[in-house]
Amino acid sequence: MKTAGLILVLLFCSILSLFIGVAEVSLSDITSWNTEQLSIVTVSRIPRTVSLILAGIGLSVSGLIMQQMTQNKFVSPTTAGTLEAAKLGLLAAMFILPASSLFIKGIFAFCFTFLGSLLFLGIVERIRFKNVIFIPLVGIMFGGIINSISTFFAINHNMVQDMNAWMLGDFSGIIQGQYELIYVGIPAIFITYLYANKFTVVGMGEEFSKSLGLNYRGVMNVGLFCVSLTVSTVVIIAGAITFLGLVVPNVVSMLYGDNVKKTLHYVALWGAIFLLVCDMIGRLVIFPFEIPIGMVVGIVGGVIFLILLLRKK
């Protein structure tokens, strides 16, 4: 599907998302300026839809960056310990500054995510057997270690319930005034686009990059900054969304190729559409109740991940 078609699909899904929910909202209510219905749309539905779009774009692009930096199609925030590092940072903020704002919690999450990503890349660079499956397995084990540290800390300070509730992966509680932090991830998207060609070169290896006069380490740090900023803001706003940054870049790669400059907008559009569709499924399956989007994306993304693994065996 071409860019114009994807934009139309995204626009359709965005409008449809505004009218799905327990409170009934119709087009006539909006056109007739029904105060109560307009309040539902502006205070809850629009912030939720905007957050879904930006989170879908940000996490998908983050997965693409990580795959380029590690030269591995199966590396993403889900399989590199990135989400677990953000979780540990959030837990640290809740313990040190329990009454802190979302912005302060975001700073903690960003710092821990950046350091965790640096550590993971350092581990990857020291692995000689860089099999396409082995690297993400190392990342999953690395994330498991970080997660065990978080769990041990949370148990000893009676914070397990708070931690699990925050990391659930749910957009249902997003309302006006509590989601604006996600806009912080927009500059990371623009930086990614500006560095797209450099990320493509970095994906060819350190020696090749340096032979072309590219500052390999500098580009890697820029990529880590973009990934950490995006993942930490999404985790603070909505919690952990797994597999999105893994499956979308792989599907786009199969459809459109591996040139980051040419496929970046496809990754962004497909990521936003995928997250919107999963959110609507979660709202409709057991209506009027709702399945957390983290669970829906985990199931759908997990199935796609298994299919990709079988294709790459």
Disulfide bonds with the S-S distance in Angstrom:
none
